[in-house]
Amino acid sequence: MIPRITHSPLAETDLDEISDYFAGESFEVAIRFSDAVKSTEKTLLDMPKMGVPRKYRAPELKGLRMLLVNDFKSYLIFYKPTDYGIHIVRVLHGARDLKALFK
């Protein structure tokens, strides 16, 4: 089986909103962000345990890990390694109230 990357609906929304924000400032920055996320995801696909483990009470968040987006160190990818690759749960700015988002 070829490893693959999947995204939760929330992660898709996160990526759309962040890209829209950057596009409002600079289309080039929006493209760089998108490329940085893809690059980070590919790295995670090759080394799924490289992110920092996160511990939350919710059972569905068991195994959640976090890694900074390449070249956008304020943005974090929250993901789970899976049998088929990685599943991106959220992509968030580090200044957000992460504890409230992951109950």
C-alpha positions as CSV (number, residue, x, y, z in Angstrom):
1,M,0.0,0.0,0.0
2,I,1.3,3.4,-0.9
3,P,1.2,5.8,2.1
4,R,-1.2,8.7,1.7
5,I,-2.2,12.0,3.3
6,T,-5.9,12.6,4.3
7,H,-7.5,15.7,5.7
8,S,-10.4,16.1,8.1
9,P,-13.1,18.6,7.0
10,L,-11.9,21.0,9.7
11,A,-8.3,20.8,8.4
12,E,-9.6,21.6,4.9
13,T,-11.5,24.6,6.3
14,D,-8.4,25.7,8.2
15,L,-6.2,25.6,5.1
16,D,-8.8,27.5,3.0
17,E,-9.2,30.2,5.7
18,I,-5.4,30.6,6.2
19,S,-4.8,30.7,2.4
20,D,-7.6,33.3,2.0
21,Y,-6.0,35.4,4.7
22,F,-2.6,35.3,3.1
23,A,-4.0,35.9,-0.4
24,G,-5.6,39.1,1.0
25,E,-2.1,40.3,1.9
26,S,-0.1,38.7,-0.9
27,F,-0.9,36.1,-3.5
28,E,2.8,35.0,-3.4
29,V,2.7,34.4,0.3
30,A,-0.5,32.3,0.0
31,I,1.2,30.1,-2.6
32,R,4.3,29.8,-0.4
33,F,2.1,28.8,2.5
34,S,0.4,26.2,0.5
35,D,3.7,24.8,-0.8
36,A,5.1,24.8,2.8
37,V,2.1,22.8,4.1
38,K,2.5,20.3,1.3
39,S,6.3,20.0,1.9
40,T,5.7,19.5,5.7
41,E,3.0,16.9,5.0
42,K,5.4,15.0,2.7
43,T,8.0,15.0,5.4
44,L,5.5,13.7,7.9
45,L,4.5,10.9,5.5
46,D,8.1,9.8,5.4
47,M,8.6,10.2,9.2
48,P,5.2,10.1,10.8
49,K,6.5,10.1,14.4
50,M,8.7,13.2,14.1
51,G,6.0,15.5,15.5
52,V,5.6,16.2,19.1
53,P,3.0,14.0,20.8
54,R,0.0,15.9,22.2
55,K,-2.2,14.6,25.0
56,Y,-5.9,15.4,25.2
57,R,-8.7,13.8,27.0
58,A,-11.0,13.1,24.0
59,P,-10.6,9.5,22.9
60,E,-10.7,10.6,19.2
61,L,-7.6,12.7,19.8
62,K,-5.5,9.7,21.0
63,G,-2.2,9.6,19.1
64,L,-2.4,13.2,18.0
65,R,0.9,14.8,17.1
66,M,2.0,18.3,16.2
67,L,4.6,19.8,13.9
68,L,5.5,23.4,12.8
69,V,4.8,24.2,9.2
70,N,8.1,24.6,7.3
71,D,9.0,28.3,6.9
72,F,5.8,29.4,8.7
73,K,6.8,28.7,12.3
74,S,3.6,30.3,13.8
75,Y,1.5,27.6,12.1
76,L,1.0,24.1,13.4
77,I,-0.1,20.9,11.7
78,F,-2.0,18.5,14.1
79,Y,-2.1,15.0,12.7
80,K,-2.3,11.3,13.5
81,P,-0.1,8.6,12.0
82,T,-2.4,5.9,10.6
83,D,-2.0,2.5,9.0
84,Y,-2.3,4.1,5.6
85,G,-0.1,7.2,6.1
86,I,-1.1,10.3,8.0
87,H,-4.4,12.1,8.7
88,I,-4.3,15.9,9.1
89,V,-6.7,16.9,11.9
90,R,-6.2,20.6,12.0
91,V,-3.8,23.4,10.7
92,L,-3.8,26.3,13.2
93,H,-1.9,29.4,14.1
94,G,0.0,28.8,17.4
95,A,-1.6,31.9,19.0
96,R,-5.0,30.3,19.0
97,D,-6.5,28.9,22.2
98,L,-5.4,25.3,21.3
99,K,-6.7,23.9,24.6
100,A,-10.2,25.1,23.9
101,L,-10.0,23.8,20.3
102,F,-8.9,20.3,21.5
103,K,-11.1,19.4,24.4
